[in-house]
Amino acid sequence: MINVLVADDELPAVEELAFLLGRDGRIGTIHRASSGGEALRTLETESVDAVFLDIHMPALSGLDIARAISRSSNPPAVVFVTADEDCALEAFDLAAVDYLLKPLRAERLARSVDRISELIKDGAPAPEMITVDLGGTTRMIRRDDVSYVQAQGDYARLHTAEASYLIRVPLSDLEQQWAEAGFIRIHRSYLIALNHVGHLKLSASSPSVTVAGAELPISRRHLPSVRDRLEATRPRPQG
């Protein structure tokens, strides 16, 4: 069970988040704090695996709290919950697990709990983060949230469940850089993440793959390598 602390200077926001977290069977004790000072006092006396912090609180902000707990020997996972998009870079500099924007959505919160579960396992690696721009705002997203990448000239468009982001990197460069992370080239215009693959159609006439609900073509040139890569993931009996 994951014990959490919810800190926000607005009581309705605390109660809403606590209610949503309480519906997740992985969540144990939920501590509440209505100020930064109260949050730090709770962290000194209670066993907490993760903290959900509002950024803009009087006296001690969520960023201040994150800086303070980062100096401890075994800091809890940090998730920022805010209406402010402009602090994402600073949040991830503080090794935040996630950055949730208000109003909260239950499915998005569940993904944050997924990430916390991953990180509190022994030996779990830190997620690879990517800096992107959307609507004039700089954000940080996790690479493992990218389901596929689409070539657009000298640019590449990263597709996630929530949005798509245009970055100034050619698809061929990402193909090399992300190969070890489970991304494979299926077409001159597409690079896909194997862990997001839903369905495959490997017929000789019109092979395709469904990734996050999008059906993408597999070119004849790339079909043999796609088959080989998928065959390597097939379970085999021992002996």
C-alpha positions in Angstrom: 0.0 0.0 0.0 1.2 3.5 -0.8 0.8 6.1 2.0 0.4 9.6 0.7 0.2 13.2 1.8 -2.0 15.7 0.0 -1.0 19.4 0.6 -3.0 22.4 -0.7 -4.1 25.6 0.9 -7.6 25.2 -0.4 -9.5 22.6 1.6 -11.9 21.6 -1.2 -8.9 20.8 -3.4 -7.4 18.7 -0.6 -10.7 16.8 -0.1 -11.3 16.3 -3.9 -7.8 14.8 -4.4 -8.1 12.7 -1.2 -11.4 11.3 -2.5 -10.0 10.4 -5.9 -6.9 8.8 -4.4 -9.1 6.9 -1.9 -10.8 5.1 -4.8 -7.5 3.6 -5.9 -7.0 0.2 -4.2 -3.2 0.8 -4.1 -3.5 3.8 -1.8 -3.2 3.3 1.9 -3.2 6.1 4.5 -4.0 9.6 3.1 -2.6 12.4 5.2 -3.9 16.0 4.6 -2.2 19.3 5.0 -3.5 22.8 4.3 -0.2 24.6 4.4 3.5 24.0 3.6 4.4 24.1 7.3 1.8 21.5 8.2 3.0 19.3 5.3 6.6 19.4 6.6 5.4 18.6 10.1 3.4 15.6 8.8 6.5 14.4 6.9 8.5 14.5 10.1 6.1 12.3 12.1 4.5 10.0 9.6 5.7 7.4 7.1 4.8 8.8 3.6 5.7 7.2 0.3 4.4 10.0 -2.0 3.4 13.6 -1.7 0.9 15.5 -3.9 1.7 19.2 -3.7 0.0 22.3 -4.8 2.7 24.7 -6.0 1.2 28.1 -4.9 0.7 28.0 -1.2 1.4 30.9 1.2 4.8 31.0 3.1 6.1 27.6 1.9 5.2 26.7 -1.7 5.1 23.2 -3.1 8.5 23.8 -4.7 9.9 24.8 -1.3 8.6 21.6 0.2 10.1 19.5 -2.6 13.5 21.2 -2.1 13.4 20.5 1.6 12.5 16.8 1.3 15.0 16.2 -1.5 17.7 16.6 1.1 16.5 13.7 3.2 18.1 10.2 2.9 14.9 8.6 1.6 12.6 11.2 0.1 9.0 10.4 -0.9 8.0 10.6 -4.5 6.8 14.1 -5.5 3.8 14.9 -7.7 2.8 18.5 -8.3 -0.9 19.3 -8.6 -1.5 22.8 -10.0 -3.3 25.1 -12.3 0.0 26.7 -13.4 1.7 25.3 -16.4 4.7 27.5 -16.1 6.6 25.7 -13.3 7.0 22.4 -15.1 10.7 22.8 -15.8 11.5 23.7 -12.2 9.3 20.9 -11.0 11.2 18.2 -13.0 14.5 19.7 -12.0 13.4 18.7 -8.5 12.9 15.1 -9.8 9.1 15.2 -9.7 7.5 12.0 -10.7 4.6 13.8 -12.3 3.0 17.2 -13.0 -0.8 17.2 -12.9 -2.9 20.1 -14.1 -6.2 21.1 -12.5 -9.0 20.2 -13.0 -7.9 16.7 -12.2 -9.0 13.7 -14.2 -9.3 10.3 -12.5 -7.6 8.4 -15.3 -4.6 10.8 -15.3 -4.3 10.5 -11.6 -4.3 6.7 -11.9 -1.3 7.0 -14.2 0.6 9.0 -11.6 -0.1 6.3 -9.1 1.3 3.8 -11.6 4.5 5.8 -11.8 4.8 6.0 -8.0 4.4 2.3 -7.8 7.2 1.8 -10.4 9.5 4.1 -8.6 9.1 2.7 -5.1 10.1 -0.8 -6.3 13.7 -1.6 -5.5 16.0 -0.7 -8.4 13.4 1.0 -10.5 15.2 3.4 -12.9 14.2 7.1 -13.1 12.0 7.8 -16.2 13.6 9.5 -19.2 12.2 13.0 -19.5 11.9 15.1 -22.7 11.5 18.8 -23.1 8.8 19.8 -25.5 6.8 23.0 -26.4 3.1 23.3 -26.8 1.2 26.5 -27.4 4.1 28.6 -26.3 4.6 26.7 -23.0 7.6 24.5 -22.3 6.7 21.1 -20.7 8.5 18.0 -19.6 7.0 14.6 -20.7 8.1 11.1 -20.1 9.5 9.2 -23.1 7.6 6.1 -22.1 4.4 8.1 -22.6 5.2 8.5 -26.3 3.3 5.8 -28.3 4.6 6.7 -31.8 6.6 9.3 -33.6 5.7 10.8 -37.0 8.2 12.3 -39.4 7.4 15.9 -40.6 10.3 17.0 -42.7 13.3 17.9 -40.5 10.9 17.7 -37.5 9.3 14.8 -35.6 5.8 14.8 -34.0 5.6 12.9 -30.7 2.2 11.3 -30.0 1.0 10.7 -26.5 -2.4 9.9 -25.1 -3.0 13.5 -24.1 -1.4 15.5 -27.0 1.2 15.6 -29.8 4.4 17.6 -29.7 6.5 18.8 -32.5 10.3 18.7 -31.9 13.1 19.8 -34.2 14.8 16.4 -34.5 14.7 14.2 -37.6 13.0 10.8 -37.3 16.2 9.1 -38.3 18.1 10.6 -35.3 15.3 9.4 -32.9 15.4 6.0 -34.5 19.1 5.6 -33.4 18.8 7.4 -30.0 15.7 5.5 -28.9 16.4 2.0 -30.2 17.4 0.7 -26.8 14.2 2.1 -25.3 12.0 -0.2 -27.4 11.3 2.1 -30.4 11.4 0.5 -33.9 11.1 2.0 -37.4 8.1 0.6 -39.3 8.0 3.1 -42.2 9.9 6.1 -43.5 7.3 8.2 -41.7 6.8 6.3 -38.4 8.7 5.1 -35.4 6.7 3.2 -32.8 7.0 2.1 -29.2 6.7 -1.6 -28.8 5.0 -1.4 -25.4 2.2 0.6 -26.9 1.4 -1.8 -29.7 -2.2 -3.1 -29.7 -2.8 -5.1 -32.9 -0.7 -6.3 -35.8 -1.6 -7.2 -39.3 1.4 -8.7 -41.0 -0.1 -9.7 -44.3 2.0 -9.3 -47.4 -0.5 -7.0 -49.1 -1.1 -4.3 -46.6 0.8 -4.8 -43.3 -0.1 -2.4 -40.5 0.1 -2.0 -36.7 -2.3 -0.3 -34.3 -0.6 1.9 -31.8 -2.7 3.8 -29.2 -5.8 3.5 -31.5 -4.0 4.7 -34.6 -3.5 2.2 -37.5 -0.1 2.8 -39.1 1.4 1.3 -42.2 4.4 -1.0 -42.2 6.5 -0.6 -45.3 7.8 -3.6 -47.2 11.3 -2.5 -46.5 10.8 -2.6 -42.8 8.5 -5.6 -42.6 11.3 -8.2 -42.1 12.9 -6.3 -39.2 9.5 -5.8 -37.6 8.8 -9.5 -37.8 12.2 -10.3 -36.3 11.7 -7.9 -33.5 8.3 -9.3 -32.6 9.5 -12.8 -32.9 12.2 -12.1 -30.3 9.5 -11.0 -27.8 7.5 -14.3 -28.2 7.6 -16.5 -25.0 9.2 -19.9 -25.6 9.1 -23.1 -23.5 12.3 -23.9 -21.6 14.2 -27.0 -22.6 
